[in-house]
């Protein structure tokens, strides 16, 4: 395998290298992620909706609001939420002020499904990082600090749902 060219601090070069790195790591993890989603009977849209609900915390967004965030029609969002509801990953309820609107919240089973998916991805990335030398792992860890700071990621939190 060829060694990469010396690093350039040019924003376009850094962006290209960062994208290529993320893309390549994502490809290595995706195959197993997609298989897990298939085994769980989940579509990519449903996976995204679960994350959106996780990030919404105690708020209960409407089906329409969920769809709007992903550019889905109300019908498509309703179908995706229905599939999640059938699997026990979400609960739906009528909005007390507008009975036509349905509010959605993540269930414990939904949270556990997300944890399981993330644990698998982290495990796959751990296999990759285990092949790095101690010095490479430390350099990677050091490089992640400013990224996590800029993205306002709390390093003490577990997993991607920070």
C-alpha positions as CSV (number, residue, x, y, z in Angstrom):
1,X,0.0,0.0,0.0
2,X,1.3,3.5,-0.9
3,X,2.1,5.9,1.9
4,X,0.0,9.0,1.8
5,X,1.6,12.2,0.6
6,X,2.8,14.6,3.3
7,X,-0.1,16.3,5.0
8,X,-1.1,19.8,3.7
9,X,-3.0,22.3,5.9
10,X,-4.8,23.7,2.9
11,X,-8.5,23.6,3.8
12,X,-9.5,21.9,0.6
13,X,-6.8,19.2,1.1
14,X,-7.7,18.6,4.7
15,X,-11.4,18.4,3.7
16,X,-10.6,15.9,1.0
17,X,-8.5,13.8,3.3
18,X,-11.1,13.9,6.1
19,X,-13.9,13.0,3.7
20,X,-11.9,10.1,2.2
21,X,-11.0,8.8,5.7
22,X,-14.6,9.0,6.9
23,X,-15.9,7.5,3.7
24,X,-13.5,4.6,3.9
25,X,-14.2,3.8,7.5
26,X,-17.9,4.1,6.9
27,X,-17.7,1.6,4.1
28,X,-16.0,-0.9,6.4
29,X,-18.7,-0.5,9.0
30,X,-21.7,-0.1,6.7
31,X,-21.9,-3.7,5.5
32,X,-22.4,-4.9,9.0
33,X,-24.7,-2.0,9.9
34,X,-26.9,-2.7,6.9
35,X,-27.1,-6.4,7.8
36,X,-28.1,-5.5,11.4
37,X,-30.7,-3.1,10.1
38,X,-32.1,-5.8,7.8
39,X,-32.1,-8.3,10.6
40,X,-34.0,-5.8,12.8
41,X,-36.4,-5.1,9.9
42,X,-35.4,-1.4,9.8
43,X,-35.0,0.8,6.8
44,X,-32.3,3.6,6.7
45,X,-35.2,6.1,7.1
46,X,-36.4,4.4,10.2
47,X,-32.8,4.3,11.6
48,X,-32.5,8.0,11.0
49,X,-35.9,8.6,12.7
50,X,-34.8,6.7,15.7
51,X,-31.7,8.9,16.0
52,X,-33.8,12.0,15.6
53,X,-36.1,10.9,18.4
54,X,-33.2,10.1,20.6
55,X,-31.8,13.6,20.1
56,X,-35.2,15.1,20.8
57,X,-34.9,13.9,24.4
58,X,-38.2,14.3,26.3
59,X,-39.8,16.2,23.5
60,X,-42.4,14.4,21.4
61,X,-42.2,15.6,17.9
62,X,-45.2,15.1,15.5
63,X,-45.0,12.7,12.7
64,X,-45.2,15.6,10.3
65,X,-42.2,17.4,12.0
66,X,-40.2,14.2,11.8
67,X,-41.0,13.9,8.1
68,X,-40.2,17.6,7.5
69,X,-36.7,17.1,9.0
70,X,-35.9,14.4,6.3
71,X,-37.9,15.8,3.4
72,X,-40.5,13.0,3.7
73,X,-44.1,13.4,2.9
74,X,-46.5,12.9,5.7
75,X,-47.6,9.6,4.2
76,X,-44.0,8.3,4.0
77,X,-43.2,9.5,7.6
78,X,-46.4,7.9,8.8
79,X,-45.4,4.6,7.2
80,X,-41.9,4.7,8.7
81,X,-43.3,5.6,12.2
82,X,-45.9,2.8,11.8
83,X,-43.1,0.2,11.2
84,X,-41.2,1.5,14.2
85,X,-44.4,1.3,16.3
86,X,-45.0,-2.3,15.2
87,X,-41.6,-3.3,16.4
88,X,-42.1,-1.5,19.7
89,X,-39.4,1.1,19.1
90,X,-41.8,4.1,19.4
91,X,-45.0,5.1,21.0
92,X,-47.6,7.3,19.3
93,X,-50.3,9.4,20.9
94,X,-52.7,12.0,19.8
95,X,-51.7,15.6,20.4
96,X,-54.0,17.0,23.2
97,X,-54.5,20.3,21.3
98,X,-54.9,18.9,17.8
99,X,-56.3,15.3,17.6
100,X,-55.3,15.1,13.9
101,X,-51.6,15.3,14.9
102,X,-49.8,12.3,16.3
103,X,-46.9,12.7,18.7
104,X,-44.0,10.2,18.7
105,X,-41.6,9.2,21.4
106,X,-38.8,6.6,21.6
107,X,-39.4,3.6,23.8
108,X,-36.8,1.7,25.9
109,X,-36.7,-0.9,23.2
110,X,-36.0,1.8,20.6
111,X,-33.1,3.1,22.8
112,X,-31.8,-0.4,23.2
113,X,-31.9,-1.0,19.4
114,X,-29.9,2.2,18.9
115,X,-27.4,1.2,21.6
116,X,-27.0,-2.2,20.0
117,X,-26.4,-0.7,16.5
118,X,-23.8,1.7,17.9
119,X,-22.1,-0.9,20.0
120,X,-21.6,-3.0,16.8
121,X,-20.2,0.0,14.9
122,X,-17.8,0.9,17.8
123,X,-16.7,-2.8,18.0
124,X,-15.9,-2.7,14.2
125,X,-13.9,0.5,14.6
126,X,-12.1,-0.9,17.6
127,X,-10.9,-3.8,15.4
128,X,-9.5,-1.1,13.1
129,X,-7.8,0.9,15.8
130,X,-6.4,-2.3,17.4
131,X,-4.3,-2.6,14.2
132,X,-2.7,0.8,14.8
133,X,0.5,1.2,16.8
134,X,0.2,2.9,20.2
135,X,1.8,6.0,18.7
136,X,-0.8,6.1,15.9
137,X,-3.7,5.6,18.3
138,X,-2.4,8.4,20.5
139,X,-2.0,10.7,17.5
140,X,-5.5,9.8,16.3
141,X,-6.9,10.4,19.8
142,X,-5.1,13.8,20.0
143,X,-6.4,14.8,16.6
144,X,-10.0,14.0,17.6
145,X,-9.9,16.4,20.6
146,X,-10.3,19.6,18.6
147,X,-13.0,18.0,16.4
148,X,-15.0,17.0,19.4
149,X,-14.6,20.4,20.8
150,X,-15.8,22.1,17.6
151,X,-18.7,19.7,17.4
152,X,-19.5,20.3,21.1
153,X,-19.1,16.6,21.9
154,X,-18.7,15.8,25.5
155,X,-15.9,13.2,25.7
156,X,-17.2,11.8,29.0
157,X,-20.5,10.8,27.3
158,X,-20.9,7.3,25.8
159,X,-21.6,6.7,22.2
160,X,-22.9,8.8,19.3
161,X,-26.0,10.0,21.1
162,X,-24.0,12.4,23.2
